[in-house]
Amino acid sequence: MRKIFKTFFAIAFLLGMKSRTNAQEMNKVPTVKLSNGVEMPQLGFGTLHLPQETCAENVANAIRLGFRLIDTAKNYANEEEVGRGIKMGGVPREQLFITTKLWIKDYGYESAKQAFEASLKRLGTDYIDLYLLHQPFGDVYGAWRALEELYEEGKIRAIGVSNFSPDRLVDLCMTARIRPMVNQIEFSPYFQQWRAKQWNDKYGVQVEAWGAMVSGSHPELFTEPILVEIGKKHGKSPAQVILRYLTQRGVVTLCRTANPEHQQEDINIFDFELNDAEMHAIDLLDKGHTMAKDHRSPEDVEWFHTKATR
């Protein structure tokens, strides 16, 4: 009897492993090549505002489904949870693309290096795939020198910025020894930053979208008639249409959800393609303004320096 149970559990384990492998292969995410030749997944799993008590399992489940790009930040206060989730995901470290970010209170040459080492410890890894300056404020240039050196030492595979408007990006590109490889900015059907993308493209900087679903603050996006209609045609949800639209436009895109069914839905977007007419129809949804906080407002700059202290 004991042998029968052992055989049963061995078969169940193997079937489970095979099922997981098949799911990961089916949901394999294409990559884009950064300016330094590093391959970056086109679609990633974001972790901002995930419930702390479920964050690790949310990350682990995303990895099991096939997500390989995992995005966090020191200021999200969840690097430890993300690190646990990465270990729980059961995928070799070299197959993952981990992004974290330096917060402005740690800007400056020496403090940036110390903050980087602290992030490594919290994440439980010995290198970062992509390390970003989180905001374009404070001692940007001292912090960037630190990132350049960490990159040259092999501790970071790619370096970049987040929330840099075209003027700030161009200034950094014109003065840095090593140009940013990625700029993570707000990008959604309601706020299509094509002019910003043109400037990023000119300097070889890959645009990455946060807020693709306008951070859930505008639920009317998911009932937009054109998104609903296109989704029905392809047997997809409006959320899937949004993600496919952005990735087809060459924008690396982050999505975030604590719902396992929505995680599965989000990654299942590479088995269909939008035609030119559908893409143009979504282009027309652009409202031409941010759907979140305006990071360039004087009030926000004050807040970043005095209130956001993580």
C-alpha positions in Angstrom: 0.0 0.0 0.0 2.8 2.4 0.9 4.4 1.8 -2.5 1.1 2.5 -4.2 0.9 5.9 -2.4 4.5 6.7 -3.2 3.9 6.0 -6.9 0.7 8.0 -6.9 2.3 11.1 -5.4 5.3 10.8 -7.7 3.1 10.7 -10.7 1.0 13.6 -9.4 4.2 15.6 -8.8 5.5 15.0 -12.3 2.2 15.8 -13.8 2.1 19.1 -11.8 5.6 20.0 -13.0 4.7 19.2 -16.6 1.5 21.3 -16.4 3.5 24.2 -14.9 6.1 23.9 -17.6 3.5 23.8 -20.4 1.7 26.9 -18.9 5.0 28.8 -18.8 5.9 27.8 -22.4 2.4 28.8 -23.6 2.7 32.2 -21.9 6.3 32.8 -22.9 6.9 36.6 -23.1 8.9 38.0 -26.1 11.8 40.3 -25.3 13.2 43.6 -26.6 17.0 44.3 -26.8 18.2 47.2 -24.8 21.0 49.5 -26.1 23.6 47.5 -24.3 22.4 44.2 -25.8 20.6 42.9 -22.7 17.2 41.2 -23.4 14.3 42.6 -21.5 10.8 41.0 -21.4 8.1 43.0 -23.1 5.6 42.4 -20.3 6.3 42.5 -16.6 4.6 42.1 -13.2 4.4 45.2 -11.1 4.2 45.2 -7.3 3.2 48.7 -6.3 0.4 48.6 -3.6 0.1 44.8 -3.6 -1.2 43.8 -0.1 1.9 43.1 2.0 0.4 39.9 3.4 -0.1 38.4 -0.1 2.7 40.1 -2.0 5.1 37.1 -1.9 2.5 34.7 -3.1 1.3 37.1 -5.8 4.9 37.4 -7.1 5.4 33.6 -6.9 2.2 32.9 -8.8 3.1 35.5 -11.5 6.4 33.7 -12.0 4.7 30.3 -12.2 2.4 31.6 -14.9 5.4 32.8 -17.0 6.2 36.4 -15.9 9.9 36.9 -15.9 10.1 40.7 -15.4 9.3 41.6 -11.8 9.3 45.3 -10.9 9.6 46.7 -7.4 11.2 49.7 -5.7 12.7 50.7 -2.4 9.9 53.2 -2.0 7.2 50.4 -2.4 8.5 49.0 1.0 8.1 45.4 -0.3 11.5 44.3 -1.6 11.7 41.6 1.1 8.3 40.2 0.2 9.2 40.4 -3.5 12.5 38.5 -2.7 10.6 35.8 -0.9 8.1 35.5 -3.8 11.0 35.2 -6.3 12.4 32.2 -4.3 8.9 30.7 -4.0 8.4 31.0 -7.8 10.8 28.1 -8.4 12.6 29.6 -11.4 16.4 29.9 -11.7 17.5 33.4 -10.9 19.2 33.8 -14.3 15.9 33.4 -16.0 14.4 36.3 -14.2 14.6 40.1 -14.9 14.4 41.9 -11.6 14.0 45.7 -11.5 14.2 47.9 -8.4 14.6 51.7 -8.0 16.6 54.1 -6.0 14.5 56.6 -3.9 15.4 60.3 -3.9 16.4 60.5 -0.3 19.3 58.1 -1.2 20.4 60.1 -4.2 24.1 61.1 -4.2 27.2 59.1 -5.0 27.9 57.4 -1.7 24.3 57.1 -0.4 23.2 55.6 -3.7 25.8 52.8 -3.4 24.7 52.1 0.1 21.1 52.0 -0.8 21.8 49.6 -3.7 23.5 47.1 -1.4 20.6 47.3 1.0 18.2 46.6 -1.8 20.3 43.6 -2.8 20.1 42.3 0.7 16.3 42.8 1.0 15.7 41.0 -2.4 18.1 38.2 -1.5 20.1 38.4 -4.8 23.6 39.4 -5.7 22.8 41.4 -8.8 20.0 43.5 -10.2 18.9 43.3 -13.9 17.6 46.8 -14.1 18.2 49.6 -11.5 16.4 52.9 -12.0 16.5 56.4 -10.5 12.9 56.7 -9.3 12.4 60.4 -9.8 14.2 63.2 -11.6 14.8 65.3 -8.4 17.6 65.7 -5.9 21.3 64.8 -6.6 20.5 63.0 -9.9 24.0 63.3 -11.2 25.8 62.0 -8.2 23.4 59.1 -8.0 23.9 58.4 -11.7 27.7 58.2 -11.3 27.1 55.6 -8.7 24.9 53.6 -11.0 27.4 53.8 -13.8 30.1 52.4 -11.6 27.8 49.6 -10.3 27.0 48.8 -13.9 30.6 48.6 -14.9 31.3 46.4 -11.9 28.7 43.9 -13.1 26.3 44.3 -10.2 23.6 45.7 -12.5 22.9 44.5 -16.0 21.2 47.7 -17.1 20.6 51.1 -15.7 17.9 53.6 -16.3 15.5 56.2 -15.0 11.8 56.6 -14.1 9.4 59.5 -14.6 12.0 61.5 -16.5 10.3 64.0 -18.9 12.1 64.5 -22.3 14.0 67.6 -21.1 15.4 65.8 -18.0 16.2 62.7 -20.0 18.0 64.6 -22.8 20.0 66.5 -20.2 21.1 63.3 -18.5 21.9 61.7 -21.9 24.0 64.7 -22.9 26.1 64.7 -19.7 26.4 61.0 -18.6 29.2 58.7 -19.5 26.7 55.9 -19.9 23.2 56.8 -21.2 20.1 55.4 -19.5 18.8 52.2 -21.2 15.2 52.4 -19.9 12.8 55.2 -18.9 9.8 54.0 -17.0 7.0 56.5 -17.4 3.2 56.7 -17.3 1.7 55.3 -20.5 -1.8 54.2 -21.2 -4.5 54.5 -23.8 -5.7 57.6 -22.0 -2.2 59.1 -21.8 -0.1 58.2 -24.8 3.2 59.9 -24.6 4.3 59.5 -28.2 6.3 62.7 -28.2 8.2 61.6 -25.1 8.8 58.2 -26.8 10.3 59.9 -29.8 12.9 61.6 -27.6 13.6 58.4 -25.8 14.0 56.5 -29.1 16.4 59.2 -30.4 18.8 58.5 -27.5 18.3 54.7 -27.6 16.2 54.6 -24.4 13.6 51.9 -24.1 10.2 53.2 -22.8 8.5 51.1 -20.1 4.9 51.8 -19.1 3.5 52.1 -15.6 -0.1 52.9 -15.2 -1.2 51.0 -18.3 -4.6 50.4 -16.7 -4.5 54.0 -15.3 -3.8 52.5 -11.9 -7.5 51.4 -11.5 -8.5 55.0 -10.8 -10.5 55.3 -14.0 -12.6 52.1 -14.3 -14.4 53.6 -17.3 -11.4 52.6 -19.3 -12.6 49.0 -19.2 -15.9 49.8 -20.7 -14.7 52.0 -23.5 -16.8 50.8 -26.5 -13.8 50.4 -28.9 -11.9 48.3 -26.4 -14.9 46.1 -25.7 -15.6 45.7 -29.4 -12.0 44.8 -30.3 -11.9 42.4 -27.4 -15.0 40.6 -28.5 -13.6 40.2 -32.0 -10.5 38.5 -30.6 -12.0 36.7 -27.7 -10.1 38.9 -25.3 -10.9 41.3 -22.4 -10.4 45.1 -22.7 -7.4 44.8 -20.3 -5.8 42.3 -22.7 -6.4 44.6 -25.6 -4.7 47.5 -23.7 -1.6 45.4 -23.0 -1.4 44.1 -26.5 -1.8 47.6 -27.9 1.1 49.0 -25.8 3.4 46.0 -26.5 2.7 46.2 -30.2 3.7 49.9 -30.1 7.1 48.9 -28.8 6.4 49.9 -25.1 7.6 47.5 -22.4 4.5 47.3 -20.2 3.9 46.5 -16.5 0.6 45.1 -15.2 -0.3 44.6 -11.5 -3.0 42.6 -9.9 -3.4 40.5 -6.7 -6.0 38.3 -8.5 -4.6 35.1 -9.9 -7.2 34.9 -12.6 -6.3 38.4 -13.8 -2.6 37.5 -13.7 -3.4 34.6 -16.0 -5.4 36.9 -18.3 -2.7 39.6 -18.4 0.0 37.3 -19.6 -2.1 35.6 -22.2 -1.8 38.4 -24.8 0.7 37.2 -27.3 -1.6 34.8 -29.2 -3.4 37.5 -31.1 -2.5 40.7 -32.9 -4.3 44.0 -33.5 -4.6 45.3 -37.0 -3.8 48.8 -38.2 -7.4 50.0 -38.0 -7.7 48.7 -34.4 -4.5 50.3 -33.4 -5.6 53.6 -34.8 -8.9 53.4 -33.1 -7.1 53.0 -29.8 -4.8 55.9 -30.6 -7.9 58.1 -30.6 -8.6 57.4 -26.9 -5.7 59.6 -25.9 -6.8 62.4 -23.5 -3.4 64.2 -23.8 -2.8 64.6 -20.0 -1.7 62.5 -17.0 -4.2 60.3 -15.3 -2.2 60.3 -12.1 -0.2 62.9 -10.2 1.7 65.4 -12.2 5.2 64.6 -11.0 6.5 67.9 -12.4 4.2 70.2 -10.3 6.0 72.3 -7.7 3.7 70.8 -5.0 4.7 67.2 -5.9 8.4 68.1 -6.0 8.0 69.5 -2.4 6.2 66.3 -1.4 8.9 64.1 -2.8 11.6 65.9 -0.8 9.8 66.4 2.5 7.1 63.8 2.8 8.2 60.7 0.9 10.9 59.5 3.3 11.2 55.8 2.7 
